[in-house]
Amino acid sequence: MKAIITVVGSDKVGIIAKVSAYLAEKSINIVDITQTILSGNFVMMMMVDFEKSSTDIDGARKDLTETCRNMGVEINLMSEKVFSEMHRI
């Protein structure tokens, strides 16, 4: 299963490192990633693959929410299918 992760918040050192380290620890593969800084705000979007993961999307969402809360950024994690349906024109 593929999922979309978005992270938004004030730019600071270590955001990509912490999110990526968690994903690697849980064997969640990063399929694609883009990030930018908009007026001092960090914005990142990742497509990830849970095929070989040691956790499910709900467990990852809970863990990543806590990790990002401690960094002062907001994270969202949803199934690629849900994301695609929400953004379909």
C-alpha positions as CSV (number, residue, x, y, z in Angstrom):
1,M,0.0,0.0,0.0
2,K,1.2,3.5,-0.9
3,A,0.5,6.5,1.2
4,I,1.1,10.3,1.1
5,I,2.8,12.2,3.9
6,T,2.7,15.9,4.2
7,V,4.7,18.0,6.7
8,V,4.3,21.7,7.2
9,G,5.7,24.1,9.8
10,S,8.5,26.5,10.7
11,D,11.8,25.5,9.1
12,K,14.3,24.0,11.5
13,V,17.2,21.6,11.3
14,G,16.3,17.9,11.4
15,I,12.8,17.6,10.1
16,I,13.7,15.5,7.1
17,A,16.2,13.5,9.1
18,K,13.7,12.6,11.9
19,V,10.9,11.6,9.5
20,S,13.2,9.6,7.3
21,A,14.8,7.9,10.2
22,Y,11.4,6.7,11.5
23,L,10.4,5.5,8.0
24,A,13.7,3.5,7.7
25,E,13.3,2.0,11.1
26,K,9.8,0.7,10.2
27,S,10.9,-0.4,6.6
28,I,8.7,2.1,5.0
29,N,10.2,3.0,1.6
30,I,10.3,6.6,0.3
31,V,9.1,6.3,-3.3
32,D,9.1,10.1,-4.0
33,I,9.8,13.2,-2.1
34,T,9.7,17.0,-2.6
35,Q,10.3,19.8,-0.2
36,T,10.6,23.5,-0.3
37,I,10.8,26.5,2.0
38,L,8.0,29.1,1.4
39,S,8.5,32.4,3.3
40,G,10.3,30.5,6.1
41,N,7.8,27.7,6.3
42,F,9.0,24.2,5.6
43,V,6.7,22.2,3.2
44,M,7.4,18.5,2.4
45,M,5.4,15.9,0.5
46,M,6.4,12.2,0.3
47,M,4.9,9.2,-1.3
48,V,5.8,6.1,0.7
49,D,5.3,2.3,0.3
50,F,4.2,0.2,3.2
51,E,4.7,-3.2,1.4
52,K,7.5,-4.4,3.6
53,S,6.7,-2.2,6.6
54,S,6.7,-3.5,10.2
55,T,3.8,-1.2,11.0
56,D,0.5,-0.2,9.5
57,I,-0.7,3.3,8.4
58,D,-2.5,3.9,11.7
59,G,0.6,3.0,13.8
60,A,2.8,5.2,11.6
61,R,0.4,8.1,11.8
62,K,0.3,7.9,15.6
63,D,4.1,7.7,15.9
64,L,4.8,10.4,13.3
65,T,2.2,12.8,14.8
66,E,4.0,12.6,18.1
67,T,7.5,13.0,16.6
68,C,6.4,16.0,14.6
69,R,4.5,17.6,17.5
70,N,7.8,17.6,19.4
71,M,9.4,19.4,16.5
72,G,6.6,21.9,16.2
73,V,5.5,20.9,12.7
74,E,2.2,19.4,11.5
75,I,2.1,16.1,9.7
76,N,-0.6,14.2,7.8
77,L,-0.5,10.6,6.6
78,M,-3.2,9.1,4.4
79,S,-3.6,6.3,1.9
80,E,-2.7,7.3,-1.7
81,K,-6.2,6.2,-2.8
82,V,-7.9,8.5,-0.2
83,F,-5.5,11.4,-1.2
84,S,-6.2,10.9,-4.9
85,E,-10.0,10.9,-4.3
86,M,-9.8,14.0,-2.2
87,H,-7.8,15.9,-4.9
88,R,-9.6,14.6,-8.0
89,I,-11.0,17.3,-10.2
